[in-house]
């Protein structure tokens, strides 16, 4: 870290000391530290970008959970108003979330790019001021051994409420939570009730449910937030009963 220490008055020195203490606090909590010399993400985070930092990390963790065979390449796209700002720190946050979910060592804004390179993850960014449905949107596309995986997210309203807007190329709008479940299935009557019954029999309470589909009777995606982790055997039960595929139980950072 390189805070300005050339202060010549007592008041200025106090402010410099406070700045150093704040930077140390951020570093110890694993958060972004402005002016850190070993972070290539710009000295400051713009007011447009700052609210997206937490969401970006969670989208990275969500991508890790969806991509069970590992990520070979990752494209981070910034669409809409957010594309007007320096988004490098958001890419670092995405990597932090992605790698923090799969490696056994602490991941920070500093070492995330190095860890990604060591694991052979190709990284690219794309920006466009055009966004189809939202003022600002983060869209991730990963190349995995099982094919491409997509995740999108945005902030809504004056309170910057986080929303996941795309999973596996399905459009949804679901608030991310600590415990989430996703799977695809055939869109036929009775599936929603069956899934609720299975989870209820295993003592898993559903907080929210979101369904996305491309056409009536075709493939659909169900996204759930639940109050506790869903055990693997419960996922297997859902898969057998409704013929679901791409079943994922994911834990996101708070």
C-alpha positions as protocol buffer text, in pm:
chain_id: "A"
residue {
  index: 1
  type: UNK
  ca { x: 0 y: 0 z: 0 }
}
residue {
  index: 2
  type: UNK
  ca { x: 125 y: 351 z: -74 }
}
residue {
  index: 3
  type: UNK
  ca { x: -72 y: 609 z: 128 }
}
residue {
  index: 4
  type: UNK
  ca { x: 46 y: 967 z: 109 }
}
residue {
  index: 5
  type: UNK
  ca { x: 280 y: 1026 z: 404 }
}
residue {
  index: 6
  type: UNK
  ca { x: 416 y: 1364 z: 302 }
}
residue {
  index: 7
  type: UNK
  ca { x: 185 y: 1548 z: 539 }
}
residue {
  index: 8
  type: UNK
  ca { x: 346 y: 1837 z: 723 }
}
residue {
  index: 9
  type: UNK
  ca { x: 78 y: 1932 z: 977 }
}
residue {
  index: 10
  type: UNK
  ca { x: -51 y: 1738 z: 1275 }
}
residue {
  index: 11
  type: UNK
  ca { x: -401 y: 1729 z: 1127 }
}
residue {
  index: 12
  type: UNK
  ca { x: -273 y: 1599 z: 792 }
}
residue {
  index: 13
  type: UNK
  ca { x: -62 y: 1336 z: 965 }
}
residue {
  index: 14
  type: UNK
  ca { x: -366 y: 1221 z: 1162 }
}
residue {
  index: 15
  type: UNK
  ca { x: -562 y: 1186 z: 839 }
}
residue {
  index: 16
  type: UNK
  ca { x: -277 y: 990 z: 680 }
}
residue {
  index: 17
  type: UNK
  ca { x: -264 y: 757 z: 980 }
}
residue {
  index: 18
  type: UNK
  ca { x: -640 y: 703 z: 963 }
}
residue {
  index: 19
  type: UNK
  ca { x: -612 y: 623 z: 592 }
}
residue {
  index: 20
  type: UNK
  ca { x: -341 y: 366 z: 658 }
}
residue {
  index: 21
  type: UNK
  ca { x: -547 y: 203 z: 934 }
}
residue {
  index: 22
  type: UNK
  ca { x: -851 y: 183 z: 703 }
}
residue {
  index: 23
  type: UNK
  ca { x: -643 y: 23 z: 427 }
}
residue {
  index: 24
  type: UNK
  ca { x: -507 y: -236 z: 670 }
}
residue {
  index: 25
  type: UNK
  ca { x: -862 y: -316 z: 785 }
}
residue {
  index: 26
  type: UNK
  ca { x: -976 y: -366 z: 425 }
}
residue {
  index: 27
  type: UNK
  ca { x: -675 y: -586 z: 347 }
}
residue {
  index: 28
  type: UNK
  ca { x: -731 y: -806 z: 652 }
}
residue {
  index: 29
  type: UNK
  ca { x: -1095 y: -853 z: 551 }
}
residue {
  index: 30
  type: UNK
  ca { x: -993 y: -951 z: 198 }
}
residue {
  index: 31
  type: UNK
  ca { x: -1159 y: -647 z: 45 }
}
residue {
  index: 32
  type: UNK
  ca { x: -1031 y: -417 z: -227 }
}
residue {
  index: 33
  type: UNK
  ca { x: -761 y: -178 z: -104 }
}
residue {
  index: 34
  type: UNK
  ca { x: -731 y: 149 z: -300 }
}
residue {
  index: 35
  type: UNK
  ca { x: -377 y: 253 z: -396 }
}
residue {
  index: 36
  type: UNK
  ca { x: -230 y: -91 z: -326 }
}
residue {
  index: 37
  type: UNK
  ca { x: 81 y: -108 z: -545 }
}
residue {
  index: 38
  type: UNK
  ca { x: 32 y: -477 z: -636 }
}
residue {
  index: 39
  type: UNK
  ca { x: -325 y: -445 z: -762 }
}
residue {
  index: 40
  type: UNK
  ca { x: -359 y: -344 z: -1127 }
}
residue {
  index: 41
  type: UNK
  ca { x: -715 y: -217 z: -1100 }
}
residue {
  index: 42
  type: UNK
  ca { x: -679 y: 157 z: -1076 }
}
residue {
  index: 43
  type: UNK
  ca { x: -626 y: 368 z: -767 }
}
residue {
  index: 44
  type: UNK
  ca { x: -990 y: 432 z: -688 }
}
residue {
  index: 45
  type: UNK
  ca { x: -1324 y: 262 z: -742 }
}
residue {
  index: 46
  type: UNK
  ca { x: -1584 y: 479 z: -911 }
}
residue {
  index: 47
  type: UNK
  ca { x: -1926 y: 536 z: -758 }
}
residue {
  index: 48
  type: UNK
  ca { x: -2078 y: 347 z: -1051 }
}
residue {
  index: 49
  type: UNK
  ca { x: -1866 y: 38 z: -990 }
}
residue {
  index: 50
  type: UNK
  ca { x: -1846 y: 23 z: -610 }
}
residue {
  index: 51
  type: UNK
  ca { x: -2203 y: -110 z: -549 }
}
residue {
  index: 52
  type: UNK
  ca { x: -2132 y: -400 z: -787 }
}
residue {
  index: 53
  type: UNK
  ca { x: -1826 y: -534 z: -602 }
}
residue {
  index: 54
  type: UNK
  ca { x: -2016 y: -772 z: -373 }
}
residue {
  index: 55
  type: UNK
  ca { x: -2240 y: -893 z: -656 }
}
residue {
  index: 56
  type: UNK
  ca { x: -1938 y: -954 z: -880 }
}
residue {
  index: 57
  type: UNK
  ca { x: -1774 y: -1178 z: -620 }
}
residue {
  index: 58
  type: UNK
  ca { x: -2096 y: -1373 z: -574 }
}
residue {
  index: 59
  type: UNK
  ca { x: -2137 y: -1418 z: -949 }
}
residue {
  index: 60
  type: UNK
  ca { x: -1785 y: -1561 z: -960 }
}
residue {
  index: 61
  type: UNK
  ca { x: -1873 y: -1806 z: -682 }
}
residue {
  index: 62
  type: UNK
  ca { x: -2197 y: -1895 z: -859 }
}
residue {
  index: 63
  type: UNK
  ca { x: -2005 y: -1966 z: -1179 }
}
residue {
  index: 64
  type: UNK
  ca { x: -1772 y: -2196 z: -984 }
}
residue {
  index: 65
  type: UNK
  ca { x: -2070 y: -2390 z: -849 }
}
residue {
  index: 66
  type: UNK
  ca { x: -2235 y: -2424 z: -1188 }
}
residue {
  index: 67
  type: UNK
  ca { x: -1914 y: -2525 z: -1369 }
}
residue {
  index: 68
  type: UNK
  ca { x: -1849 y: -2858 z: -1203 }
}
residue {
  index: 69
  type: UNK
  ca { x: -1577 y: -2965 z: -1449 }
}
residue {
  index: 70
  type: UNK
  ca { x: -1371 y: -2652 z: -1400 }
}
residue {
  index: 71
  type: UNK
  ca { x: -1332 y: -2330 z: -1599 }
}
residue {
  index: 72
  type: UNK
  ca { x: -1085 y: -2317 z: -1889 }
}
residue {
  index: 73
  type: UNK
  ca { x: -1169 y: -1964 z: -2005 }
}
residue {
  index: 74
  type: UNK
  ca { x: -1381 y: -1682 z: -1865 }
}
residue {
  index: 75
  type: UNK
  ca { x: -1525 y: -1379 z: -2041 }
}
residue {
  index: 76
  type: UNK
  ca { x: -1647 y: -1093 z: -1821 }
}
residue {
  index: 77
  type: UNK
  ca { x: -1885 y: -862 z: -2007 }
}
residue {
  index: 78
  type: UNK
  ca { x: -1996 y: -526 z: -1868 }
}
residue {
  index: 79
  type: UNK
  ca { x: -2304 y: -388 z: -2036 }
}
residue {
  index: 80
  type: UNK
  ca { x: -2490 y: -60 z: -2006 }
}
residue {
  index: 81
  type: UNK
  ca { x: -2393 y: 232 z: -1785 }
}
residue {
  index: 82
  type: UNK
  ca { x: -2132 y: 31 z: -1595 }
}
residue {
  index: 83
  type: UNK
  ca { x: -1931 y: -4 z: -1917 }
}
residue {
  index: 84
  type: UNK
  ca { x: -1851 y: 368 z: -1899 }
}
residue {
  index: 85
  type: UNK
  ca { x: -1637 y: 311 z: -1587 }
}
residue {
  index: 86
  type: UNK
  ca { x: -1310 y: 131 z: -1512 }
}
residue {
  index: 87
  type: UNK
  ca { x: -1431 y: -223 z: -1439 }
}
residue {
  index: 88
  type: UNK
  ca { x: -1097 y: -392 z: -1375 }
}
residue {
  index: 89
  type: UNK
  ca { x: -1168 y: -423 z: -1003 }
}
residue {
  index: 90
  type: UNK
  ca { x: -1494 y: -607 z: -1082 }
}
residue {
  index: 91
  type: UNK
  ca { x: -1301 y: -864 z: -1282 }
}
residue {
  index: 92
  type: UNK
  ca { x: -1073 y: -912 z: -981 }
}
residue {
  index: 93
  type: UNK
  ca { x: -1380 y: -957 z: -759 }
}
residue {
  index: 94
  type: UNK
  ca { x: -1521 y: -1216 z: -1001 }
}
residue {
  index: 95
  type: UNK
  ca { x: -1193 y: -1409 z: -998 }
}
residue {
  index: 96
  type: UNK
  ca { x: -1184 y: -1387 z: -619 }
}
residue {
  index: 97
  type: UNK
  ca { x: -1529 y: -1543 z: -597 }
}
residue {
  index: 98
  type: UNK
  ca { x: -1460 y: -1803 z: -865 }
}
residue {
  index: 99
  type: UNK
  ca { x: -1131 y: -1925 z: -719 }
}
residue {
  index: 100
  type: UNK
  ca { x: -1229 y: -1883 z: -355 }
}
residue {
  index: 101
  type: UNK
  ca { x: -1493 y: -2149 z: -408 }
}
residue {
  index: 102
  type: UNK
  ca { x: -1251 y: -2411 z: -541 }
}
residue {
  index: 103
  type: UNK
  ca { x: -897 y: -2357 z: -406 }
}
residue {
  index: 104
  type: UNK
  ca { x: -770 y: -2441 z: -59 }
}
residue {
  index: 105
  type: UNK
  ca { x: -570 y: -2124 z: -2 }
}
residue {
  index: 106
  type: UNK
  ca { x: -689 y: -1770 z: 75 }
}
residue {
  index: 107
  type: UNK
  ca { x: -783 y: -1575 z: -238 }
}
residue {
  index: 108
  type: UNK
  ca { x: -752 y: -1197 z: -248 }
}
residue {
  index: 109
  type: UNK
  ca { x: -771 y: -916 z: -501 }
}
residue {
  index: 110
  type: UNK
  ca { x: -390 y: -935 z: -514 }
}
residue {
  index: 111
  type: UNK
  ca { x: -332 y: -1305 z: -583 }
}
residue {
  index: 112
  type: UNK
  ca { x: -648 y: -1390 z: -780 }
}
residue {
  index: 113
  type: UNK
  ca { x: -496 y: -1316 z: -1126 }
}
residue {
  index: 114
  type: UNK
  ca { x: -187 y: -1523 z: -1045 }
}
residue {
  index: 115
  type: UNK
  ca { x: -395 y: -1816 z: -923 }
}
residue {
  index: 116
  type: UNK
  ca { x: -605 y: -1799 z: -1239 }
}
residue {
  index: 117
  type: UNK
  ca { x: -296 y: -1806 z: -1462 }
}
residue {
  index: 118
  type: UNK
  ca { x: -150 y: -2098 z: -1266 }
}
residue {
  index: 119
  type: UNK
  ca { x: -468 y: -2293 z: -1333 }
}
residue {
  index: 120
  type: UNK
  ca { x: -463 y: -2212 z: -1703 }
}
residue {
  index: 121
  type: UNK
  ca { x: -780 y: -2000 z: -1695 }
}
residue {
  index: 122
  type: UNK
  ca { x: -793 y: -1766 z: -1993 }
}
residue {
  index: 123
  type: UNK
  ca { x: -945 y: -1429 z: -1904 }
}
residue {
  index: 124
  type: UNK
  ca { x: -1103 y: -1166 z: -2128 }
}
residue {
  index: 125
  type: UNK
  ca { x: -1320 y: -858 z: -2083 }
}
residue {
  index: 126
  type: UNK
  ca { x: -1582 y: -700 z: -2303 }
}
residue {
  index: 127
  type: UNK
  ca { x: -1764 y: -371 z: -2257 }
}
residue {
  index: 128
  type: UNK
  ca { x: -2065 y: -226 z: -2433 }
}
residue {
  index: 129
  type: UNK
  ca { x: -2284 y: 67 z: -2334 }
}
residue {
  index: 130
  type: UNK
  ca { x: -2581 y: -123 z: -2482 }
}
residue {
  index: 131
  type: UNK
  ca { x: -2779 y: -340 z: -2238 }
}
residue {
  index: 132
  type: UNK
  ca { x: -3099 y: -512 z: -2344 }
}
residue {
  index: 133
  type: UNK
  ca { x: -3302 y: -516 z: -2023 }
}
residue {
  index: 134
  type: UNK
  ca { x: -3109 y: -345 z: -1744 }
}
residue {
  index: 135
  type: UNK
  ca { x: -2934 y: -15 z: -1683 }
}
residue {
  index: 136
  type: UNK
  ca { x: -2614 y: -205 z: -1598 }
}
residue {
  index: 137
  type: UNK
  ca { x: -2541 y: -575 z: -1630 }
}
residue {
  index: 138
  type: UNK
  ca { x: -2253 y: -811 z: -1556 }
}
residue {
  index: 139
  type: UNK
  ca { x: -2256 y: -1116 z: -1784 }
}
residue {
  index: 140
  type: UNK
  ca { x: -2012 y: -1406 z: -1746 }
}
residue {
  index: 141
  type: UNK
  ca { x: -1945 y: -1684 z: -1994 }
}
residue {
  index: 142
  type: UNK
  ca { x: -1716 y: -1972 z: -1905 }
}
residue {
  index: 143
  type: UNK
  ca { x: -1578 y: -2246 z: -2127 }
}
residue {
  index: 144
  type: UNK
  ca { x: -1576 y: -2580 z: -1947 }
}
residue {
  index: 145
  type: UNK
  ca { x: -1527 y: -2946 z: -2040 }
}
residue {
  index: 146
  type: UNK
  ca { x: -1905 y: -2981 z: -2053 }
}
residue {
  index: 147
  type: UNK
  ca { x: -1954 y: -2676 z: -2274 }
}
residue {
  index: 148
  type: UNK
  ca { x: -2027 y: -2308 z: -2211 }
}
residue {
  index: 149
  type: UNK
  ca { x: -2187 y: -2186 z: -1888 }
}
residue {
  index: 150
  type: UNK
  ca { x: -2344 y: -1842 z: -1852 }
}
residue {
  index: 151
  type: UNK
  ca { x: -2428 y: -1631 z: -1548 }
}
residue {
  index: 152
  type: UNK
  ca { x: -2560 y: -1276 z: -1531 }
}
residue {
  index: 153
  type: UNK
  ca { x: -2641 y: -1029 z: -1258 }
}
residue {
  index: 154
  type: UNK
  ca { x: -2744 y: -672 z: -1189 }
}
residue {
  index: 155
  type: UNK
  ca { x: -2854 y: -429 z: -917 }
}
residue {
  index: 156
  type: UNK
  ca { x: -3213 y: -305 z: -896 }
}
residue {
  index: 157
  type: UNK
  ca { x: -3376 y: -3 z: -738 }
}
residue {
  index: 158
  type: UNK
  ca { x: -3249 y: 271 z: -511 }
}
residue {
  index: 159
  type: UNK
  ca { x: -3122 y: 15 z: -262 }
}
residue {
  index: 160
  type: UNK
  ca { x: -2909 y: -166 z: -523 }
}
residue {
  index: 161
  type: UNK
  ca { x: -3079 y: -500 z: -462 }
}
residue {
  index: 162
  type: UNK
  ca { x: -2875 y: -785 z: -609 }
}
residue {
  index: 163
  type: UNK
  ca { x: -3034 y: -1007 z: -871 }
}
residue {
  index: 164
  type: UNK
  ca { x: -2912 y: -1306 z: -1069 }
}
residue {
  index: 165
  type: UNK
  ca { x: -3051 y: -1250 z: -1418 }
}
residue {
  index: 166
  type: UNK
  ca { x: -2923 y: -1547 z: -1617 }
}
residue {
  index: 167
  type: UNK
  ca { x: -2822 y: -1907 z: -1545 }
}
residue {
  index: 168
  type: UNK
  ca { x: -2739 y: -2169 z: -1812 }
}
residue {
  index: 169
  type: UNK
  ca { x: -2869 y: -1929 z: -2082 }
}
residue {
  index: 170
  type: UNK
  ca { x: -3209 y: -1905 z: -1911 }
}
residue {
  index: 171
  type: UNK
  ca { x: -3340 y: -1561 z: -1815 }
}
residue {
  index: 172
  type: UNK
  ca { x: -3440 y: -1541 z: -1447 }
}
residue {
  index: 173
  type: UNK
  ca { x: -3455 y: -1276 z: -1179 }
}
residue {
  index: 174
  type: UNK
  ca { x: -3369 y: -1417 z: -839 }
}
residue {
  index: 175
  type: UNK
  ca { x: -3204 y: -1260 z: -536 }
}
residue {
  index: 176
  type: UNK
  ca { x: -2879 y: -1445 z: -456 }
}
residue {
  index: 177
  type: UNK
  ca { x: -2861 y: -1610 z: -116 }
}
residue {
  index: 178
  type: UNK
  ca { x: -2617 y: -1820 z: 84 }
}
residue {
  index: 179
  type: UNK
  ca { x: -2780 y: -2148 z: -17 }
}
residue {
  index: 180
  type: UNK
  ca { x: -2909 y: -2191 z: -373 }
}
residue {
  index: 181
  type: UNK
  ca { x: -3022 y: -2480 z: -594 }
}
residue {
  index: 182
  type: UNK
  ca { x: -3046 y: -2487 z: -974 }
}
residue {
  index: 183
  type: UNK
  ca { x: -3149 y: -2758 z: -1219 }
}
residue {
  index: 184
  type: UNK
  ca { x: -3304 y: -2798 z: -1562 }
}
residue {
  index: 185
  type: UNK
  ca { x: -3607 y: -3013 z: -1638 }
}
residue {
  index: 186
  type: UNK
  ca { x: -3891 y: -3066 z: -1886 }
}
residue {
  index: 187
  type: UNK
  ca { x: -4165 y: -2805 z: -1845 }
}
residue {
  index: 188
  type: UNK
  ca { x: -4468 y: -3020 z: -1756 }
}
residue {
  index: 189
  type: UNK
  ca { x: -4745 y: -2974 z: -1498 }
}
residue {
  index: 190
  type: UNK
  ca { x: -4681 y: -3083 z: -1140 }
}
residue {
  index: 191
  type: UNK
  ca { x: -4303 y: -3034 z: -1125 }
}
residue {
  index: 192
  type: UNK
  ca { x: -4308 y: -2735 z: -891 }
}
residue {
  index: 193
  type: UNK
  ca { x: -4532 y: -2915 z: -643 }
}
residue {
  index: 194
  type: UNK
  ca { x: -4323 y: -3231 z: -659 }
}
residue {
  index: 195
  type: UNK
  ca { x: -4000 y: -3043 z: -590 }
}
residue {
  index: 196
  type: UNK
  ca { x: -4160 y: -2865 z: -294 }
}
residue {
  index: 197
  type: UNK
  ca { x: -4281 y: -3197 z: -154 }
}
residue {
  index: 198
  type: UNK
  ca { x: -3939 y: -3363 z: -184 }
}
residue {
  index: 199
  type: UNK
  ca { x: -3762 y: -3076 z: -13 }
}
residue {
  index: 200
  type: UNK
  ca { x: -4028 y: -3059 z: 257 }
}
residue {
  index: 201
  type: UNK
  ca { x: -3994 y: -3431 z: 329 }
}
residue {
  index: 202
  type: UNK
  ca { x: -3623 y: -3374 z: 392 }
}
residue {
  index: 203
  type: UNK
  ca { x: -3683 y: -3070 z: 613 }
}
residue {
  index: 204
  type: UNK
  ca { x: -3552 y: -2815 z: 360 }
}
residue {
  index: 205
  type: UNK
  ca { x: -3748 y: -2490 z: 361 }
}
residue {
  index: 206
  type: UNK
  ca { x: -3780 y: -2297 z: 33 }
}
residue {
  index: 207
  type: UNK
  ca { x: -3729 y: -1921 z: 68 }
}
residue {
  index: 208
  type: UNK
  ca { x: -3782 y: -1825 z: -297 }
}
residue {
  index: 209
  type: UNK
  ca { x: -3842 y: -2004 z: -626 }
}
residue {
  index: 210
  type: UNK
  ca { x: -3790 y: -1879 z: -981 }
}
residue {
  index: 211
  type: UNK
  ca { x: -3862 y: -2061 z: -1306 }
}
residue {
  index: 212
  type: UNK
  ca { x: -3729 y: -1966 z: -1647 }
}
residue {
  index: 213
  type: UNK
  ca { x: -3823 y: -2127 z: -1977 }
}
residue {
  index: 214
  type: UNK
  ca { x: -3780 y: -2060 z: -2347 }
}
residue {
  index: 215
  type: UNK
  ca { x: -4106 y: -2216 z: -2465 }
}
residue {
  index: 216
  type: UNK
  ca { x: -4411 y: -2393 z: -2327 }
}
residue {
  index: 217
  type: UNK
  ca { x: -4341 y: -2762 z: -2272 }
}
residue {
  index: 218
  type: UNK
  ca { x: -3971 y: -2725 z: -2349 }
}
residue {
  index: 219
  type: UNK
  ca { x: -3665 y: -2725 z: -2128 }
}
residue {
  index: 220
  type: UNK
  ca { x: -3693 y: -2506 z: -1819 }
}
residue {
  index: 221
  type: UNK
  ca { x: -3469 y: -2392 z: -1534 }
}
residue {
  index: 222
  type: UNK
  ca { x: -3567 y: -2382 z: -1169 }
}
residue {
  index: 223
  type: UNK
  ca { x: -3374 y: -2169 z: -922 }
}
residue {
  index: 224
  type: UNK
  ca { x: -3433 y: -2191 z: -548 }
}
residue {
  index: 225
  type: UNK
  ca { x: -3300 y: -2018 z: -241 }
}
residue {
  index: 226
  type: UNK
  ca { x: -3327 y: -2235 z: 70 }
}
residue {
  index: 227
  type: UNK
  ca { x: -3263 y: -2192 z: 440 }
}
residue {
  index: 228
  type: UNK
  ca { x: -3004 y: -2471 z: 470 }
}
residue {
  index: 229
  type: UNK
  ca { x: -2768 y: -2664 z: 243 }
}
residue {
  index: 230
  type: UNK
  ca { x: -2935 y: -2931 z: 30 }
}
residue {
  index: 231
  type: UNK
  ca { x: -2763 y: -3271 z: 75 }
}
residue {
  index: 232
  type: UNK
  ca { x: -2650 y: -3461 z: -238 }
}
residue {
  index: 233
  type: UNK
  ca { x: -2900 y: -3740 z: -179 }
}
residue {
  index: 234
  type: UNK
  ca { x: -3186 y: -3488 z: -192 }
}
residue {
  index: 235
  type: UNK
  ca { x: -3063 y: -3358 z: -526 }
}
residue {
  index: 236
  type: UNK
  ca { x: -3044 y: -3716 z: -650 }
}
residue {
  index: 237
  type: UNK
  ca { x: -3403 y: -3774 z: -535 }
}
residue {
  index: 238
  type: UNK
  ca { x: -3519 y: -3466 z: -729 }
}
residue {
  index: 239
  type: UNK
  ca { x: -3328 y: -3580 z: -1036 }
}
residue {
  index: 240
  type: UNK
  ca { x: -3477 y: -3930 z: -1031 }
}
residue {
  index: 241
  type: UNK
  ca { x: -3832 y: -3813 z: -963 }
}
residue {
  index: 242
  type: UNK
  ca { x: -3868 y: -3537 z: -1223 }
}
residue {
  index: 243
  type: UNK
  ca { x: -3590 y: -3631 z: -1462 }
}
residue {
  index: 244
  type: UNK
  ca { x: -3389 y: -3318 z: -1382 }
}
residue {
  index: 245
  type: UNK
  ca { x: -3038 y: -3255 z: -1511 }
}
residue {
  index: 246
  type: UNK
  ca { x: -2755 y: -3013 z: -1433 }
}
residue {
  index: 247
  type: UNK
  ca { x: -2847 y: -3028 z: -1063 }
}
residue {
  index: 248
  type: UNK
  ca { x: -2638 y: -2789 z: -856 }
}
residue {
  index: 249
  type: UNK
  ca { x: -2645 y: -2704 z: -485 }
}
residue {
  index: 250
  type: UNK
  ca { x: -2434 y: -2393 z: -432 }
}
residue {
  index: 251
  type: UNK
  ca { x: -2313 y: -2196 z: -131 }
}
residue {
  index: 252
  type: UNK
  ca { x: -2239 y: -1828 z: -194 }
}
residue {
  index: 253
  type: UNK
  ca { x: -2037 y: -1586 z: 21 }
}
residue {
  index: 254
  type: UNK
  ca { x: -2252 y: -1368 z: 244 }
}
